[in-house]
């Protein structure tokens, strides 16, 4: 059970800060998971990315804001996605730089299709087996 003080701090924390902390934690956990799967140490990763081990340590301790470029380099080196962004069917960029996503709907089949009862045909193909 949370104390009243802890609950008040959580309640007063801006939503974007809560989202940032959650996502940052998820990213760091994912990177550590991939490092373990590859059998790398932080020093190994630093060498592969041509960074100082202290910089990798900052990345994984919360003392650094990841850039998209640094995340892309990590994904390339670790050969796995760190952040997944769901794709839409299509995007349209409108004037003013606004992006509008649209999803395609299935098109109905035109015309009347005859109903074919395949059970009769299957029954005709099944001949009794002589014992």
Secondary structure in CASP SS format (residue, H / E / C, confidence):
PFRMAT SS
TARGET T0000
AUTHOR 0000-0000-0000
METHOD secondary structure of the structure
MODEL  1
X C 1.00
X C 1.00
X C 1.00
X H 1.00
X H 1.00
X H 1.00
X H 1.00
X H 1.00
X H 1.00
X H 1.00
X H 1.00
X H 1.00
X C 1.00
X C 1.00
X H 1.00
X H 1.00
X H 1.00
X H 1.00
X H 1.00
X H 1.00
X H 1.00
X H 1.00
X H 1.00
X H 1.00
X H 1.00
X H 1.00
X H 1.00
X H 1.00
X H 1.00
X H 1.00
X H 1.00
X H 1.00
X H 1.00
X H 1.00
X H 1.00
X H 1.00
X H 1.00
X H 1.00
X C 1.00
X C 1.00
X C 1.00
X H 1.00
X H 1.00
X H 1.00
X H 1.00
X H 1.00
X H 1.00
X H 1.00
X H 1.00
X C 1.00
X C 1.00
X C 1.00
X H 1.00
X H 1.00
X H 1.00
X H 1.00
X H 1.00
X H 1.00
X H 1.00
X H 1.00
X H 1.00
X C 1.00
X C 1.00
X C 1.00
X C 1.00
X C 1.00
X C 1.00
X H 1.00
X H 1.00
X H 1.00
X H 1.00
X H 1.00
X H 1.00
X H 1.00
X H 1.00
X H 1.00
X H 1.00
X H 1.00
X C 1.00
X C 1.00
X C 1.00
X C 1.00
X C 1.00
X C 1.00
X C 1.00
X C 1.00
X C 1.00
X C 1.00
X C 1.00
X E 1.00
X E 1.00
X E 1.00
X E 1.00
X C 1.00
X C 1.00
X C 1.00
X C 1.00
X C 1.00
X E 1.00
X E 1.00
X E 1.00
X E 1.00
X C 1.00
X C 1.00
X C 1.00
X C 1.00
X C 1.00
X C 1.00
X C 1.00
X C 1.00
X C 1.00
X C 1.00
X C 1.00
X C 1.00
X C 1.00
X C 1.00
X C 1.00
X H 1.00
X H 1.00
X H 1.00
X H 1.00
X H 1.00
X H 1.00
X H 1.00
X H 1.00
X C 1.00
X C 1.00
X C 1.00
X C 1.00
X C 1.00
X C 1.00
END
